[in-house]
Amino acid sequence: MSNLLALAAAGLYGAADFAGGLATRRLQAWRVTAWSQLIGVPLLIGGILITGWTSVDPRDIAFGAIGGVLGLVGIVALYAALSEGTMSIVSPMTGVLTAAFTIVWGLASGEDIAGVQWMGIVLAVGAVVLIAADRTDARMTRTVFAKTVGASIGFAGFFIAFAQTSQEAGLIPLAVGRGLSVPVAFMIAASVRSAARPPTDSLGIVFLAGNADVAANIAIVIALQRGPLGISSVLVSLYPMFTVLAAMVVLGERPTAPQRIGIVLAIIGAALLVM
């Protein structure tokens, strides 16, 4: 079940990143981040009421707060990178780096990965590398690359932090993180004069980004509380496949031959990891 939830989170993150990337082509990154964080709160409250919790200790609260801040860093850095670079390059690169950071952490923490799962990891990571294959029209400046690395560190930290929370705490740590990230995001947005409500013609795409992100967070937090960090993080790292597919359909971005192969390998790798 944890593996299926992680894969579902990948699809939702892919949708959120695509919507967030489009929104930041019209609006400032912090404006999109702050409002998308706020818009997703009702869905998170609903998730908490549905899933419930039995006990919450200080460790859950602490890691929820840490995860919330790191997740905020990851989102704003990714949205900024997506607004300046090519979606079908930035998103997969973020996925590869995030998976690498979390796998190394998991192994260092003593996680045991079976042989078949290693095969799935190799295929999944290789698939994301192929999906991020170089293109002649790609925009990958030093600034975009730095923001991509920053996003990867933020997301890896988010996964690692929430993997430390207990199953008994349910989604309370996620609520703690969101309770911290929303005011911080608005304070920073206000400091750069970009806290105003998005215009009506952009509100829909921000709404989609915010709710898809929260739904993905709910799925991955439950998965991390029940399953291994390494496998869950690799499955989530497949989210660029969904971002690329959305860019192909909506923006007409044409995938290269390596990217097509990468999508096929991603499906095979996910199947091996979910088994």
Wavefront OBJ file of the C-alpha trace (Angstrom):
o trace
v 0.000 0.000 0.000
v 2.822 2.457 0.819
v 4.337 1.907 -2.635
v 1.020 2.535 -4.375
v 0.535 5.721 -2.349
v 4.029 6.907 -3.308
v 3.253 6.282 -6.978
v -0.038 8.169 -6.639
v 1.902 11.019 -5.042
v 4.186 11.066 -8.086
v 1.230 11.635 -10.396
v -0.162 14.380 -8.168
v 3.228 16.095 -7.810
v 3.583 15.983 -11.586
v 0.258 17.775 -11.980
v 1.123 20.276 -9.236
v 4.515 21.102 -10.747
v 3.058 21.538 -14.210
v 0.353 23.877 -12.908
v 2.816 25.740 -10.675
v 5.269 26.127 -13.535
v 2.579 27.615 -15.754
v 1.435 29.945 -12.996
v 4.947 31.280 -12.369
v 5.254 32.197 -16.026
v 2.519 34.740 -15.318
v 3.146 35.617 -11.667
v 6.069 35.888 -9.234
v 7.223 32.576 -7.735
v 6.580 33.646 -4.125
v 3.089 34.867 -5.005
v 2.207 31.500 -6.520
v 3.852 29.615 -3.653
v 2.111 31.565 -0.870
v -1.361 31.366 -2.357
v -1.069 27.737 -3.456
v 0.054 26.843 0.085
v -2.995 28.627 1.540
v -5.468 27.283 -1.012
v -4.586 23.698 -0.151
v -5.325 24.062 3.594
v -9.042 23.035 3.434
v -8.107 19.819 1.620
v -5.483 19.069 4.278
v -8.033 19.629 7.064
v -10.373 17.218 5.312
v -7.587 14.660 5.058
v -6.850 14.945 8.777
v -10.503 14.454 9.714
v -10.795 11.404 7.462
v -7.559 9.631 8.450
v -7.492 10.659 12.126
v -4.652 10.166 14.626
v -4.077 8.410 17.956
v -1.097 10.199 19.498
v 1.370 12.965 18.678
v 4.688 13.462 20.450
v 7.228 16.342 20.323
v 9.324 14.459 17.768
v 6.377 14.444 15.341
v 5.864 18.168 15.833
v 9.561 18.960 15.360
v 9.971 16.935 12.180
v 6.678 18.272 10.858
v 7.982 21.822 11.258
v 11.333 20.963 9.677
v 9.618 19.197 6.791
v 7.272 22.125 6.244
v 10.118 24.624 5.917
v 12.196 22.379 3.646
v 9.164 21.610 1.501
v 8.524 25.343 1.133
v 12.121 25.865 -0.004
v 11.749 23.050 -2.503
v 8.503 24.341 -3.972
v 9.555 27.954 -4.471
v 12.918 26.917 -5.935
v 11.250 24.482 -8.330
v 8.572 26.952 -9.415
v 11.261 29.544 -10.082
v 13.324 27.039 -12.097
v 10.270 25.859 -14.053
v 9.336 29.445 -14.913
v 12.781 30.114 -16.420
v 13.752 26.732 -17.868
v 12.225 23.980 -19.993
v 9.730 21.959 -17.949
v 10.716 18.633 -19.522
v 14.338 19.192 -18.376
v 14.043 20.947 -15.002
v 11.419 18.611 -13.555
v 13.236 15.319 -14.341
v 16.560 16.665 -13.107
v 14.925 17.613 -9.824
v 13.510 14.106 -9.555
v 16.884 12.441 -10.154
v 18.711 14.543 -7.578
v 15.946 14.178 -4.990
v 15.961 10.389 -5.393
v 19.757 10.259 -5.131
v 19.842 12.304 -1.915
v 17.121 10.257 -0.230
v 18.491 6.857 -1.305
v 21.908 7.729 0.125
v 20.264 8.851 3.381
v 18.175 5.682 3.552
v 21.158 3.404 3.019
v 23.194 5.322 5.575
v 20.316 4.855 8.031
v 20.411 1.088 7.589
v 17.535 0.497 5.167
v 17.562 -2.897 3.443
v 16.698 -2.981 -0.273
v 16.006 -6.316 -1.998
v 17.572 -7.349 -5.322
v 14.403 -6.899 -7.389
v 13.881 -3.485 -5.816
v 17.422 -2.482 -6.784
v 16.565 -3.384 -10.362
v 13.467 -1.218 -10.128
v 15.512 1.656 -8.658
v 18.084 1.448 -11.448
v 15.365 1.433 -14.103
v 13.407 4.239 -12.433
v 16.409 6.528 -11.941
v 17.694 5.695 -15.419
v 14.269 6.494 -16.801
v 14.239 9.921 -15.180
v 17.757 10.573 -16.533
v 16.527 9.719 -20.030
v 13.437 11.868 -19.598
v 15.833 14.714 -18.733
v 17.939 13.959 -21.826
v 19.535 17.028 -23.392
v 17.583 18.971 -25.995
v 18.857 21.579 -28.423
v 16.142 24.027 -27.336
v 16.542 23.474 -23.608
v 17.223 26.422 -21.319
v 19.534 25.389 -18.479
v 21.475 28.390 -17.264
v 23.584 28.380 -14.115
v 20.767 30.140 -12.281
v 18.191 27.563 -13.351
v 20.566 24.736 -12.415
v 21.201 26.252 -8.968
v 17.461 26.575 -8.347
v 16.956 22.973 -9.500
v 19.570 21.723 -7.015
v 17.979 23.844 -4.283
v 14.583 22.324 -5.046
v 16.059 18.810 -4.870
v 17.644 19.459 -1.476
v 14.377 20.903 -0.168
v 12.291 17.950 -1.372
v 14.790 15.361 -0.126
v 14.755 17.061 3.269
v 10.944 17.052 3.226
v 10.838 13.284 2.602
v 13.522 12.520 5.174
v 11.826 14.659 7.840
v 8.381 13.146 7.411
v 9.827 9.630 7.305
v 10.801 10.259 10.949
v 7.204 10.931 12.024
v 5.072 8.180 13.562
v 2.111 6.434 11.979
v 0.073 7.220 15.111
v 0.455 10.952 14.466
v -1.328 10.687 11.133
v -1.300 13.921 9.158
v -0.827 16.183 12.193
v 2.912 16.695 11.404
v 1.922 17.763 7.896
v -0.530 20.277 9.375
v 2.251 21.609 11.622
v 4.484 22.037 8.601
v 1.760 23.784 6.620
v 0.883 25.972 9.587
v 4.473 27.188 9.546
v 5.022 27.387 5.791
v 1.909 29.437 4.957
v 2.728 32.509 7.126
v 6.418 32.310 6.197
v 5.534 32.215 2.499
v 3.231 35.223 2.835
v 5.766 37.195 4.854
v 8.420 36.644 2.199
v 5.921 37.350 -0.591
v 4.942 40.588 1.139
v 8.587 41.589 1.537
v 9.047 41.367 -2.241
v 5.646 42.979 -2.875
v 4.043 39.895 -4.411
v 1.482 38.840 -1.793
v -1.623 40.170 -3.549
v -4.309 37.695 -4.549
v -3.669 36.243 -8.006
v -5.833 37.744 -10.757
v -8.979 35.856 -11.719
v -7.518 34.520 -14.955
v -4.645 32.884 -13.018
v -6.499 31.805 -9.887
v -7.665 28.515 -11.392
v -4.164 27.278 -12.215
v -2.921 28.311 -8.735
v -5.898 26.460 -7.217
v -4.941 23.320 -9.151
v -1.298 23.595 -8.111
v -2.156 24.063 -4.433
v -4.645 21.225 -4.138
v -2.631 18.750 -6.205
v 0.393 19.516 -4.013
v -1.544 18.931 -0.786
v -3.059 15.699 -2.112
v 0.432 14.524 -3.053
v 1.763 15.495 0.382
v -1.006 13.528 2.081
v -0.257 10.439 -0.009
v 3.527 10.553 0.451
v 3.408 11.276 4.201
v 1.175 8.256 4.770
v 3.510 6.194 2.557
v 6.646 7.361 4.397
v 5.103 6.561 7.779
v 4.380 2.992 6.656
v 7.104 2.054 4.179
v 10.848 2.486 3.519
v 12.153 5.937 2.661
v 14.320 4.774 -0.243
v 11.615 2.961 -2.216
v 8.996 5.639 -1.603
v 11.360 8.420 -2.655
v 12.301 6.630 -5.885
v 8.648 6.089 -6.771
v 7.901 9.755 -6.059
v 10.899 10.737 -8.205
v 8.944 9.437 -11.206
v 6.709 12.535 -11.008
v 8.622 14.221 -13.882
v 7.123 11.647 -16.230
v 3.696 13.085 -15.460
v 4.960 16.670 -15.775
v 6.485 15.865 -19.168
v 3.305 14.149 -20.335
v 1.301 17.209 -19.296
v 3.753 19.512 -21.112
v 3.431 17.352 -24.226
v -0.370 17.470 -24.184
v -0.941 21.075 -23.076
v 2.135 22.941 -24.321
v 2.958 20.783 -27.320
v 6.517 20.086 -26.130
v 7.886 17.241 -28.231
v 9.715 14.469 -26.367
v 13.014 13.218 -27.721
v 13.631 9.534 -28.469
v 15.487 9.075 -25.136
v 12.550 10.641 -23.303
v 10.142 8.182 -24.925
v 12.372 5.299 -23.851
v 12.566 6.827 -20.384
v 8.790 6.827 -20.022
v 8.663 3.118 -20.889
v 11.476 2.321 -18.424
v 9.717 4.373 -15.747
v 6.627 2.194 -16.087
v 8.683 -1.007 -15.832
v 10.708 0.303 -12.880
v 7.555 1.379 -11.039
v 6.012 -2.066 -11.595
v 9.085 -3.759 -10.063
v 9.070 -1.440 -7.054
v 5.354 -1.807 -6.394
v 5.473 -5.635 -6.569
l 1 2 3 4 5 6 7 8 9 10 11 12 13 14 15 16 17 18 19 20 21 22 23 24 25 26 27 28 29 30 31 32 33 34 35 36 37 38 39 40 41 42 43 44 45 46 47 48 49 50 51 52 53 54 55 56 57 58 59 60 61 62 63 64 65 66 67 68 69 70 71 72 73 74 75 76 77 78 79 80 81 82 83 84 85 86 87 88 89 90 91 92 93 94 95 96 97 98 99 100 101 102 103 104 105 106 107 108 109 110 111 112 113 114 115 116 117 118 119 120 121 122 123 124 125 126 127 128 129 130 131 132 133 134 135 136 137 138 139 140 141 142 143 144 145 146 147 148 149 150 151 152 153 154 155 156 157 158 159 160 161 162 163 164 165 166 167 168 169 170 171 172 173 174 175 176 177 178 179 180 181 182 183 184 185 186 187 188 189 190 191 192 193 194 195 196 197 198 199 200 201 202 203 204 205 206 207 208 209 210 211 212 213 214 215 216 217 218 219 220 221 222 223 224 225 226 227 228 229 230 231 232 233 234 235 236 237 238 239 240 241 242 243 244 245 246 247 248 249 250 251 252 253 254 255 256 257 258 259 260 261 262 263 264 265 266 267 268 269 270 271 272 273 274 275
